[in-house]
Amino acid sequence: MKKNKFVLVGLCALVLATGAGLALNADTAEAAKVSSPALTVVVPTSYTEVNTIDEFKAALKDENVTSIKVMSSIKFTGNITKIPNRDLVINGNADQGVVIDSNIYSIYGKQNTKGSNVFAIQNANITGDAGVGRFFTGGTGNGPWSYGWDVNAKDVTYTGARFVHLSEGTLVFDGTNKIDTGAENAWVHNLVFKAGSKYNGTAATKGQFSAFYFNGELSGGNADGKVQIEDNAEVNVVISPENDKNYFYPVFYDKVYQVNVGKGVKFNVDAAGVAFQFIPRADFPEEPSLNIQDGANVNFNGRGGGSYAAMKIQQYGTNINLDQGSELKVTGNSKYGVIESKYNFVDFNINAAYNFEVTNNLADAPLFNASKTEIKAVNVSAISTWGKTGAEYTEVEDHAFNGVRTFTTSITGNANGEVQSVNTDAVENFQMDNYGKVKFIAGGW
């Protein structure tokens, strides 16, 4: 049986080891910690300068070289393997027009099961083959049990198949990064977007792929992947931009159970179908959660697919936590529902959120396809609703429930059950199955 999770966000504040604040409920606070040496990279005072691919290889393989600057454009002629384990910074000199072409090959960091080192790539313009090319592989190979490396990317532009294979490491994005890939942007165990950074990613231009694949080994029997989007970061991800039929995979996929969105974040996902998902797994360390902090703006949009929800919650007891002043907008085009939560005891916990909005652009189609999904809202000013007209909804709602203050209901199928609220109109007349768009608006405290 699910624990009572209506300990709303904002009642427990946690400061991460990274220095970023995160408001969570008490049960998820401890699990929010993501610590990794990749979170901090010291800027070198001097570099080993290289002009050719052979010089680049030699510098990578010299364990005494800890900083490399690429002075001229280079192209890989084969895999660069067995890179010794040490913290390494590469400056790609992109501001001077230098291009690193990894071709169909990759840099392979040497396996290390006893610790991790940082592979940092900065100021780089990298291109690889769109079918198989990737820039860095951490550990033994192309999947689980590849240990010994974290990656820090700062001010990087990459085009290719995948940016990195880092199934057992932490991938950190800092500065401004643009990653465009035929498959996933990366394979990861943990993912961090640093405070104030900007990320623009395009994934799955060559088929059905997520944006980030959490495909590492279990940690102590747990699928414990985490995403941390630190304060004031901006993350924009487009999945399958030219094909609405590649609708299956979301922004984060598989062994990921917690997504933490910091203060003032802008997080936008535009997907062919499913934009955000927690898959069903019995080995998550605790109930999955999406935690959205004060002032953050999150948008999940599913463009096509027809049968696929934009937000798909498939694990029992998942919590979607909206803190005061935050916003979550879920927009889709599905005949079965924009939010699918057919596994019991999924909770949407809304604590004076600026806006929680769900829209189905398909006419005569429902908003939810659920089983015992709870909406638990406090400090609500109004709930605005629109009929199932689809397409572009008018700016003015069809009906407004004003002065709501508190609102609780359970959704099964497309319809809600009994409503609990101080607003008698909502108690008597709110019915989710009648709406093509609904907005919960803050201000009722």
C-alpha positions as CSV (number, residue, x, y, z in Angstrom):
1,M,0.0,0.0,0.0
2,K,1.2,3.4,-0.8
3,K,2.5,5.7,1.9
4,N,0.5,8.9,2.6
5,K,2.4,11.3,0.3
6,F,0.4,14.5,0.9
7,V,3.3,16.1,2.7
8,L,3.4,18.8,0.2
9,V,6.5,20.2,-1.5
10,G,7.8,23.3,0.3
11,L,7.5,21.7,3.7
12,C,10.9,20.2,3.5
13,A,13.9,22.1,1.9
14,L,17.1,20.3,1.0
15,V,20.4,21.8,-0.1
16,L,22.1,19.5,-2.4
17,A,25.8,18.7,-2.3
18,T,26.0,20.7,-5.5
19,G,24.9,23.8,-3.7
20,A,21.5,23.9,-5.4
21,G,18.3,24.1,-3.3
22,L,15.5,21.6,-3.8
23,A,12.1,21.6,-2.2
24,L,10.8,18.1,-1.7
25,N,8.5,16.1,0.5
26,A,10.1,14.3,3.4
27,D,10.1,10.9,1.8
28,T,12.0,12.0,-1.3
29,A,14.5,14.5,0.3
30,E,17.3,12.1,1.0
31,A,17.2,10.4,-2.3
32,A,17.6,13.7,-4.2
33,K,21.3,13.9,-3.5
34,V,23.5,13.6,-6.5
35,S,27.2,13.8,-5.8
36,S,29.9,13.4,-8.3
37,P,33.4,14.8,-8.9
38,A,32.2,15.8,-12.4
39,L,30.2,18.7,-10.8
40,T,33.3,20.8,-10.4
41,V,36.1,21.3,-13.0
42,V,39.2,23.4,-12.3
43,V,40.1,25.6,-15.3
44,P,43.8,24.8,-16.2
45,T,46.4,27.5,-16.1
46,S,48.3,25.9,-19.1
47,Y,47.6,23.4,-21.8
48,T,49.4,20.9,-23.9
49,E,48.7,22.2,-27.4
50,V,48.1,19.8,-30.3
51,N,47.7,20.4,-34.0
52,T,47.3,16.9,-35.5
53,I,45.3,13.8,-34.7
54,D,48.5,11.9,-33.9
55,E,49.4,14.6,-31.4
56,F,45.9,14.5,-29.9
57,K,46.1,10.7,-29.5
58,A,49.5,10.9,-27.8
59,A,48.4,13.6,-25.4
60,L,45.3,11.6,-24.5
61,K,47.3,8.5,-23.8
62,D,50.0,10.3,-21.7
63,E,48.8,10.0,-18.1
64,N,50.9,13.0,-17.2
65,V,48.9,15.3,-19.5
66,T,45.9,16.7,-17.7
67,S,44.9,19.5,-20.1
68,I,44.8,19.6,-23.9
69,K,44.1,22.5,-26.3
70,V,43.3,21.6,-29.9
71,M,44.8,24.3,-32.1
72,S,43.7,23.0,-35.5
73,S,40.8,21.0,-36.9
74,I,41.4,17.2,-36.6
75,K,39.6,14.1,-37.8
76,F,39.7,10.7,-36.1
77,T,41.1,7.8,-38.1
78,G,40.3,5.1,-35.6
79,N,39.1,4.5,-32.0
80,I,41.4,6.1,-29.4
81,T,41.4,3.4,-26.7
82,K,42.7,2.8,-23.1
83,I,42.9,6.5,-22.1
84,P,44.6,6.4,-18.6
85,N,42.4,7.2,-15.6
86,R,43.0,10.8,-14.6
87,D,41.1,14.1,-14.5
88,L,41.4,15.6,-18.0
89,V,40.3,18.9,-19.5
90,I,40.1,19.4,-23.3
91,N,39.6,22.8,-24.8
92,G,38.3,22.4,-28.4
93,N,39.1,26.0,-29.4
94,A,35.7,26.3,-31.1
95,D,35.8,30.1,-30.7
96,Q,38.8,30.0,-33.1
97,G,37.0,27.9,-35.7
98,V,38.5,24.6,-34.8
99,V,36.3,21.5,-35.5
100,I,36.9,18.0,-34.0
101,D,35.5,15.3,-36.3
102,S,35.2,12.1,-34.4
103,N,33.9,10.4,-37.6
104,I,32.6,6.8,-36.8
105,Y,35.0,6.5,-33.9
106,S,35.2,7.3,-30.2
107,I,37.6,8.0,-27.4
108,Y,37.5,5.2,-24.8
109,G,38.4,5.9,-21.2
110,K,40.1,3.0,-19.4
111,Q,37.9,0.9,-17.2
112,N,38.2,1.6,-13.4
113,T,35.9,0.0,-10.9
114,K,37.6,1.6,-7.8
115,G,36.9,5.2,-8.6
116,S,35.9,7.9,-11.2
117,N,37.8,10.5,-13.0
118,V,36.4,13.6,-14.9
119,F,36.6,13.8,-18.7
120,A,35.9,17.5,-19.3
121,I,35.3,18.9,-22.8
122,Q,35.0,22.7,-23.2
123,N,34.7,25.3,-25.9
124,A,34.3,22.6,-28.6
125,N,32.6,22.1,-32.0
126,I,32.4,18.3,-32.5
127,T,30.9,16.4,-35.4
128,G,30.5,12.6,-35.8
129,D,28.8,10.2,-38.1
130,A,25.0,10.4,-37.7
131,G,24.6,6.6,-37.7
132,V,27.3,5.4,-35.2
133,G,29.6,8.3,-34.3
134,R,30.0,9.4,-30.7
135,F,32.7,11.4,-29.0
136,F,33.5,9.6,-25.7
137,T,32.9,6.2,-24.2
138,G,33.5,5.8,-20.5
139,G,34.8,2.4,-19.4
140,T,34.9,-1.0,-21.1
141,G,32.3,-0.5,-23.8
142,N,28.8,0.3,-24.9
143,G,26.5,-0.2,-22.0
144,P,26.4,-1.4,-18.3
145,W,29.5,-2.2,-16.3
146,S,31.5,0.6,-18.0
147,Y,33.0,2.3,-15.0
148,G,35.6,4.9,-14.1
149,W,34.4,8.2,-15.7
150,D,32.2,11.2,-15.4
151,V,31.8,13.8,-18.2
152,N,31.6,17.5,-17.8
153,A,30.6,19.4,-21.0
154,K,30.7,23.1,-21.1
155,D,30.0,25.3,-24.2
156,V,29.9,22.3,-26.6
157,T,28.2,21.9,-30.0
158,Y,27.9,18.3,-31.1
159,T,26.2,16.5,-34.1
160,G,26.4,12.8,-34.5
161,A,24.7,9.5,-33.4
162,R,25.3,10.0,-29.6
163,F,27.4,12.5,-27.7
164,V,28.7,10.1,-25.1
165,H,28.2,6.5,-23.8
166,L,28.4,6.9,-20.0
167,S,26.2,4.2,-18.6
168,E,27.8,4.1,-15.2
169,G,28.7,7.8,-14.9
170,T,27.4,11.3,-14.3
171,L,27.0,13.6,-17.3
172,V,27.1,17.3,-16.4
173,F,26.2,20.1,-18.7
174,D,27.5,23.6,-17.9
175,G,27.5,26.9,-19.9
176,T,25.7,26.7,-23.2
177,N,25.5,23.4,-25.1
178,K,23.8,22.3,-28.3
179,I,23.6,18.5,-28.9
180,D,21.9,17.1,-32.0
181,T,21.8,13.3,-32.5
182,G,20.4,10.6,-34.6
183,A,19.8,8.4,-31.6
184,E,19.8,9.5,-27.9
185,N,21.8,12.6,-26.9
186,A,23.6,10.3,-24.4
187,W,23.7,7.2,-22.3
188,V,24.0,8.0,-18.6
189,H,23.5,6.8,-15.0
190,N,22.9,10.3,-13.6
191,L,22.4,13.7,-15.4
192,V,23.0,17.2,-14.1
193,F,22.3,20.6,-15.8
194,K,24.3,23.2,-13.8
195,A,22.8,26.3,-12.4
196,G,22.3,29.1,-15.0
197,S,23.3,26.8,-17.9
198,K,21.5,26.5,-21.2
199,Y,20.9,23.2,-23.1
200,N,19.3,22.7,-26.5
201,G,19.1,19.1,-27.5
202,T,17.5,17.3,-30.5
203,A,17.3,13.5,-30.4
204,A,15.9,10.6,-32.4
205,T,16.3,12.1,-35.9
206,K,17.1,8.6,-37.2
207,G,14.4,6.5,-35.4
208,Q,12.7,5.6,-32.1
209,F,15.0,6.8,-29.2
210,S,14.7,8.7,-26.0
211,A,16.7,11.8,-25.4
212,F,18.7,10.3,-22.5
213,Y,18.9,6.6,-21.9
214,F,19.6,5.5,-18.3
215,N,20.9,2.0,-19.1
216,G,23.5,1.4,-16.4
217,E,23.8,-1.5,-14.0
218,L,21.7,-1.6,-10.9
219,S,23.2,0.0,-7.8
220,G,22.8,-2.4,-4.8
221,G,19.9,-3.9,-6.6
222,N,18.3,-0.5,-7.3
223,A,17.5,1.4,-10.5
224,D,18.6,4.7,-9.0
225,G,19.2,7.1,-11.9
226,K,18.5,10.8,-11.2
227,V,18.2,14.1,-13.1
228,Q,19.1,17.4,-11.4
229,I,18.2,20.6,-13.3
230,E,19.8,23.3,-11.1
231,D,18.4,26.8,-10.4
232,N,17.8,29.1,-13.3
233,A,18.9,26.6,-15.9
234,E,17.2,26.3,-19.3
235,V,16.7,22.9,-20.9
236,N,15.0,22.5,-24.2
237,V,14.7,19.1,-25.8
238,V,13.0,18.1,-29.1
239,I,12.5,14.4,-29.8
240,S,12.0,13.2,-33.4
241,P,11.5,16.8,-34.8
242,E,10.4,15.7,-38.3
243,N,8.4,12.6,-37.6
244,D,5.4,12.3,-35.4
245,K,5.4,8.5,-35.8
246,N,8.5,8.1,-33.6
247,Y,6.2,8.5,-30.5
248,F,7.3,5.8,-28.0
249,Y,10.3,7.1,-26.1
250,P,10.4,10.1,-23.7
251,V,13.1,12.6,-22.6
252,F,14.5,10.4,-19.8
253,Y,14.1,6.6,-20.1
254,D,14.5,3.4,-18.1
255,K,16.5,3.3,-14.8
256,V,15.6,6.9,-13.7
257,Y,13.3,7.4,-10.8
258,Q,13.7,11.0,-9.7
259,V,13.7,14.3,-11.7
260,N,14.4,17.4,-9.6
261,V,13.7,20.8,-11.2
262,G,15.2,23.8,-9.4
263,K,14.1,27.3,-8.8
264,G,13.5,29.5,-11.9
265,V,14.2,26.6,-14.3
266,K,12.7,26.6,-17.8
267,F,12.3,22.9,-18.9
268,N,10.6,22.2,-22.2
269,V,10.1,18.9,-24.0
270,D,8.6,18.7,-27.4
271,A,8.1,15.0,-28.4
272,A,6.6,13.0,-31.2
273,G,4.4,11.3,-28.6
274,V,5.5,10.6,-25.1
275,A,7.4,13.6,-23.6
276,F,7.9,12.4,-20.0
277,Q,7.6,9.0,-18.4
278,F,8.4,6.8,-15.4
279,I,8.4,3.2,-16.5
280,P,7.2,0.3,-14.3
281,R,10.0,-1.2,-12.3
282,A,10.0,-3.1,-9.1
283,D,13.6,-2.1,-8.3
284,F,13.3,1.6,-7.9
285,P,14.8,2.5,-4.4
286,E,11.6,4.4,-3.6
287,E,8.5,5.8,-5.3
288,P,9.4,7.9,-8.4
289,S,9.0,11.6,-8.3
290,L,9.0,14.7,-10.4
291,N,9.8,17.7,-8.1
292,I,9.2,21.2,-9.5
293,Q,10.5,24.0,-7.3
294,D,9.4,27.6,-6.9
295,G,9.3,29.7,-10.1
296,A,10.2,26.8,-12.4
297,N,8.3,26.5,-15.7
298,V,7.9,22.9,-17.1
299,N,6.2,22.2,-20.4
300,F,5.6,18.7,-21.8
301,N,4.2,18.5,-25.3
302,G,3.3,15.4,-27.3
303,R,2.8,16.4,-30.9
304,G,1.5,13.2,-32.5
305,G,1.2,9.5,-32.0
306,G,-2.6,9.7,-31.6
307,S,-2.7,6.8,-29.1
308,Y,0.2,8.0,-26.9
309,A,0.0,10.2,-23.8
310,A,2.3,13.2,-23.5
311,M,2.9,12.2,-19.9
312,K,3.1,8.5,-19.0
313,I,3.3,7.5,-15.3
314,Q,3.7,3.7,-15.1
315,Q,4.9,3.1,-11.6
316,Y,2.7,2.7,-8.5
317,G,2.9,5.5,-6.1
318,T,4.6,8.1,-8.3
319,N,4.5,11.7,-7.0
320,I,4.3,14.8,-9.2
321,N,5.1,17.6,-6.7
322,L,4.5,21.3,-7.7
323,D,5.9,23.8,-5.2
324,Q,4.6,27.3,-4.7
325,G,5.0,29.5,-7.8
326,S,5.9,26.6,-10.1
327,E,4.2,25.7,-13.4
328,L,3.5,22.4,-15.2
329,K,1.8,22.4,-18.6
330,V,1.1,19.0,-20.2
331,T,-0.2,19.2,-23.8
332,G,-1.0,16.3,-26.1
333,N,-2.9,14.9,-29.0
334,S,-4.2,11.5,-27.8
335,K,-7.6,9.9,-28.2
336,Y,-7.0,8.0,-24.9
337,G,-5.7,10.9,-22.7
338,V,-2.9,13.4,-22.4
339,I,-1.8,12.0,-19.0
340,E,-1.7,8.2,-18.6
341,S,-1.5,7.0,-15.0
342,K,-3.2,3.6,-15.0
343,Y,-1.1,2.3,-12.1
344,N,-2.7,3.0,-8.7
345,F,-1.8,5.7,-6.2
346,V,-0.2,8.3,-8.5
347,D,-0.4,11.7,-6.8
348,F,-0.3,15.2,-8.3
349,N,0.5,17.3,-5.2
350,I,-0.1,21.0,-6.0
351,N,1.0,23.5,-3.3
352,A,0.1,27.0,-4.4
353,A,1.5,26.3,-7.9
354,Y,1.3,29.2,-10.3
355,N,-0.3,26.9,-12.9
356,F,-1.0,23.2,-13.4
357,E,-2.5,22.9,-16.9
358,V,-3.5,19.9,-19.0
359,T,-4.7,20.3,-22.6
360,N,-5.8,17.8,-25.2
361,N,-5.6,19.2,-28.7
362,L,-7.7,16.4,-30.1
363,A,-11.4,17.1,-30.1
364,D,-13.7,15.0,-28.0
365,A,-10.8,13.3,-26.3
366,P,-10.1,13.0,-22.5
367,L,-7.4,14.6,-20.4
368,F,-6.6,11.5,-18.2
369,N,-6.5,7.8,-18.6
370,A,-6.0,6.8,-15.0
371,S,-6.5,4.4,-12.1
372,K,-6.8,5.9,-8.6
373,T,-4.8,9.0,-9.6
374,E,-5.1,11.7,-6.9
375,I,-5.1,15.4,-7.5
376,K,-4.4,17.1,-4.1
377,A,-4.2,20.9,-4.3
378,V,-4.0,23.5,-1.6
379,N,-3.9,27.3,-1.9
380,V,-5.8,27.3,-5.2
381,S,-7.4,30.5,-6.4
382,A,-9.4,29.1,-9.3
383,I,-9.9,26.2,-11.6
384,S,-10.6,27.0,-15.2
385,T,-12.1,24.5,-17.6
386,W,-12.9,24.3,-21.3
387,G,-15.0,21.8,-23.3
388,K,-13.6,19.2,-25.6
389,T,-13.3,21.4,-28.7
390,G,-9.7,20.5,-29.4
391,A,-7.2,22.5,-31.5
392,E,-6.8,26.0,-30.3
393,Y,-8.7,26.8,-27.1
394,T,-10.1,30.2,-26.5
395,E,-8.2,32.4,-24.0
396,V,-11.3,32.8,-21.9
397,E,-12.4,29.6,-20.2
398,D,-15.9,28.1,-20.5
399,H,-16.3,27.9,-16.8
400,A,-14.3,29.0,-13.7
401,F,-14.5,27.6,-10.2
402,N,-13.4,30.6,-8.1
403,G,-12.2,30.7,-4.5
404,V,-11.4,27.0,-4.5
405,R,-8.6,27.1,-1.8
406,T,-8.4,23.3,-1.4
407,F,-9.3,20.6,-3.9
408,T,-9.0,16.8,-3.7
409,T,-10.3,14.2,-6.1
410,S,-9.4,10.7,-7.4
411,I,-9.5,9.9,-11.1
412,T,-10.2,6.5,-12.6
413,G,-10.5,6.0,-16.3
414,N,-11.3,9.5,-17.7
415,A,-13.6,10.7,-14.9
416,N,-13.1,11.9,-11.3
417,G,-14.9,10.7,-8.2
418,E,-16.0,12.8,-5.3
419,V,-14.5,16.2,-5.0
420,Q,-13.5,17.7,-1.6
421,S,-13.3,21.4,-1.6
422,V,-14.6,24.5,0.2
423,N,-16.1,25.5,-3.2
424,T,-19.5,24.0,-3.4
425,D,-19.7,24.6,-7.1
426,A,-16.6,22.4,-7.6
427,V,-18.0,19.7,-5.2
428,E,-21.2,19.5,-7.2
429,N,-20.1,20.2,-10.8
430,F,-16.4,19.5,-11.5
431,Q,-16.1,16.6,-13.8
432,M,-12.7,15.9,-15.5
433,D,-14.3,13.8,-18.3
434,N,-16.2,16.8,-19.6
435,Y,-13.0,18.9,-20.3
436,G,-10.5,19.2,-23.1
437,K,-8.5,21.7,-21.0
438,V,-8.2,22.4,-17.3
439,K,-6.1,24.9,-15.3
440,F,-5.4,25.0,-11.6
441,I,-4.3,28.5,-10.7
442,A,-2.6,29.6,-7.5
443,G,-3.6,32.5,-5.2
444,G,-6.2,31.1,-2.8
445,W,-4.2,31.1,0.4
